[in-house]
Amino acid sequence: MTFINLAAIFPLTTLGHYIHWHFIEISVANLIVIVLMVITFIAALVFPFPGRRRRRDNR
Amino acid sequence: MSYSEIERQWTTRLRRRFVHLLPPEKLLPDTQPTYVSSWIYVFGVTTLSALMVVIASGCLLAIRGPQWWHTSSVGHFVNSLHLWSVEIFFFAMVVHLWGKYFMAAWRGGRAMTWMTGVVTFLVSIATAFTGYVSQSNFDSQWISTQAKDGINATGAGAYFNVLNMGQMLMWHIVLLPLVAVLLTALHVLLVRVKGVVPPFEEHVEVNA
């Protein structure tokens, strides 16, 4: 697959998609980034940090 | 030079004050408290790492200029590296902000640490916006006219004209990054002085 074909999967020269809900108007790209930030935030709280148990045992 | 003269020197007094405020073992500690071993504490240093890539790629773009980053393949790569490191910078900074907000990270005399973080966030937004304006293409012209309308509405349009591409480029590559980096350095030093904010104390009710 050439670079041009790969770029065609994500067309960057077309108009963006927007979501309208009452007075809220947000691009799909921005919404995806916000959702990813929320997922990352929750994952950071939920998933254990590597070596945490070992460090606690050594105390 | 006598001992008393050395004692009175401003360099001696300034050094002693700095070492008292931030001794080397506090500036570069060997260990961190146990509560720091959580993913939520990772995003501050992620922001810092992304900022380093932003500055390094920005320096490369400044050396070669717009013709290079718009026409050559290596220029496109460095341009993209600059954009995506900024994306990671803001992504990590927002998660860092959320984490610190819910920890109430201004506790324990850390108000100045919190405020330097807030101001750095605002300066970073201004730096990113002037970056959009100075990318020297049709998109930047559209963004700058939209921004001009917004700034005119605030009444500051006469003093800050975002349609002046040369001025915005200078703000983007010199003034705003300088302020952002200095504030970041101050923020990190304050974190070292006061230490990383501990979690809330667990409230245990004992029923008699």
HADDOCK unambig.tbl for C-alpha pairs under 7 A between the chains (distance, minus, plus):
assign (segid A and resid 37 and name CA) (segid B and resid 91 and name CA) 6.62 0.50 0.50
assign (segid A and resid 37 and name CA) (segid B and resid 95 and name CA) 6.45 0.50 0.50
assign (segid A and resid 41 and name CA) (segid B and resid 95 and name CA) 5.94 0.50 0.50
assign (segid A and resid 44 and name CA) (segid B and resid 39 and name CA) 4.70 0.50 0.50
assign (segid A and resid 44 and name CA) (segid B and resid 40 and name CA) 5.09 0.50 0.50
assign (segid A and resid 45 and name CA) (segid B and resid 39 and name CA) 6.74 0.50 0.50
assign (segid A and resid 45 and name CA) (segid B and resid 40 and name CA) 6.19 0.50 0.50
assign (segid A and resid 48 and name CA) (segid B and resid 38 and name CA) 6.78 0.50 0.50
assign (segid A and resid 49 and name CA) (segid B and resid 37 and name CA) 5.96 0.50 0.50
assign (segid A and resid 49 and name CA) (segid B and resid 38 and name CA) 5.07 0.50 0.50
assign (segid A and resid 49 and name CA) (segid B and resid 39 and name CA) 5.84 0.50 0.50
assign (segid A and resid 52 and name CA) (segid B and resid 37 and name CA) 5.97 0.50 0.50
